[in-house]
Amino acid sequence: MFEVELKFVIVDAASILSQLEKLGAKPAAERHQQDRYFAHPVRDFAKTDEAFRIRSDGQQNCITYKGPVLDPHVKLRHEIETPVADGREACEQLAEMFGLLGFKEVRTVTKRRTPYHLTWNDLAIELTLDEVDGLGSFVEIETLADESSLDIARDAILQLADHLGLQDHQRKSYLGMLLERDG
């Protein structure tokens, strides 16, 4: 599967929430997430624009690989995400295993995330309001697509962003922004 995503700094949260309500977006419970990013022992993920992480909300854990960005207009990349054993201990064991395999932990990104689900142009869209420690407030618009529907997904994401009045999307990941900020 491919992830198709746009990210924006939130300028007016009240306006976004009002528009989401008008679109019939359904909110899910707020989650506190920690994303622990790892560097590959041989490839430089910063140069290849790849990412490998463990995501935990304190209970549920998953590992995610994100390939290089494939589109200049949206963040479109191959994504593989799989759930793993639950709980803090399992998360720590995964991190230890990756370390033993030669991966180096780069940084943890911590955020509060409130997802909203809606249908736009017949596509299931997840729009999240994120409060990222050390960075501020963002909105992400995301959908998943297979290779045959990438253009449709990209166009839908761009149209929804335009409909919501969102401009000047942020191409960097939260990890990239934090690493850039910290020098």
SULSUL-V514299 format. One record per residue. PHI is phi in degrees with one decimal (999 if undefined). OMEGA is omega in whole degrees, -180 to 180 (NA if undefined). NEAR is the number of other ideal C-beta (glycine too) atoms within 12 Angstrom. Layout:
PHI,OMEGA,NEAR
PHI,OMEGA,NEAR
This chain:
999,177,24
-118.7,174,32
-93.7,177,35
-120.3,-168,40
-145.9,168,41
-130.5,-180,39
-130.4,-179,35
-135.6,169,33
-69.2,179,26
-80.4,177,27
-99.7,-177,17
-137.2,-177,18
-61.9,-179,22
-60.3,179,13
-65.0,179,16
-62.4,180,33
-61.5,179,21
-62.0,-180,14
-67.7,178,26
-62.8,178,31
-61.4,179,16
-63.1,179,13
-82.2,-180,23
78.3,179,14
-65.0,-179,29
-103.0,179,18
-77.9,172,21
-107.4,-178,16
-65.5,175,13
-62.3,179,17
-123.7,171,24
-103.6,-175,22
-119.1,170,32
-119.9,178,31
-109.1,180,37
-100.2,-176,33
-95.5,-176,34
-126.3,174,33
-94.0,178,27
-70.1,-178,22
-68.4,-177,15
-120.7,-179,13
-88.7,176,19
-93.2,-177,14
-60.4,177,28
-64.0,179,20
-81.9,-177,11
-88.1,-180,18
61.7,176,23
-105.5,177,29
-145.5,177,39
-139.8,-174,34
-146.7,165,39
-111.0,176,39
-108.3,179,36
-137.8,173,34
-109.1,-178,25
97.3,178,17
-120.5,-177,19
-88.7,179,23
-126.8,171,30
-147.7,172,27
-111.3,-175,31
-136.2,168,31
-113.6,175,28
-122.2,179,32
-78.4,180,23
-62.0,177,21
-67.9,-172,26
-111.7,-173,24
-140.1,-179,27
-77.1,-174,10
-97.4,179,21
-136.8,175,34
-85.1,-178,38
-116.3,-179,34
-152.2,175,31
-67.6,-179,26
-133.3,173,30
-123.6,-180,20
-129.7,-179,25
-137.0,177,17
-69.9,177,18
-130.5,-177,24
-53.1,-178,20
-83.9,172,17
99.5,-178,16
-62.7,-179,19
-61.7,179,16
-63.1,178,22
-61.9,179,31
-65.1,178,20
-65.5,177,20
-61.6,180,32
-60.4,178,31
-64.0,179,17
-60.7,-180,19
-61.2,177,27
-61.3,179,19
-65.8,178,13
-84.5,177,16
103.2,177,15
-75.2,178,26
-112.1,177,20
-71.4,-175,25
-94.8,-172,28
-170.0,172,28
-108.9,175,25
-107.3,-178,35
-113.4,-179,26
-150.3,166,34
-100.9,-174,23
-129.6,174,32
-115.7,-180,30
-86.2,173,28
-125.4,-179,33
-117.5,178,23
-151.7,174,30
-109.8,180,18
-136.4,-177,31
51.5,178,21
65.1,177,13
-113.5,173,27
-76.1,-178,25
-118.1,169,37
-111.8,176,32
-114.4,-177,43
-119.2,171,35
-100.7,-175,34
-115.9,170,39
-113.8,-173,25
-100.7,179,34
-55.8,177,23
85.4,-178,18
-124.7,-178,27
114.6,-172,23
-103.6,-179,27
-140.0,170,35
-123.8,176,41
-116.7,174,38
-115.1,-172,45
-144.5,168,40
-145.0,176,39
-109.4,-178,25
-146.3,171,30
-90.9,-174,16
-59.4,-177,15
-76.1,-177,10
-118.6,-178,22
-62.7,-179,26
-63.5,179,22
-62.5,-180,21
-64.7,179,36
-59.7,-179,31
-62.6,180,25
-63.7,180,32
-62.7,179,42
-63.5,180,29
-66.3,179,22
-65.2,178,39
-59.4,178,34
-63.2,179,18
-59.3,-180,22
-83.2,180,35
74.6,-179,17
-87.5,-178,30
-134.0,175,16
56.9,-179,12
-66.7,-179,26
-93.8,-177,29
-82.3,-179,22
-77.5,174,23
-74.6,175,35
-59.4,177,39
-59.3,180,34
-59.9,179,27
-64.7,180,24
-66.8,179,24
-64.7,178,22
-65.2,180,17
-61.6,-176,17
-83.8,177,12
74.8,NA,5
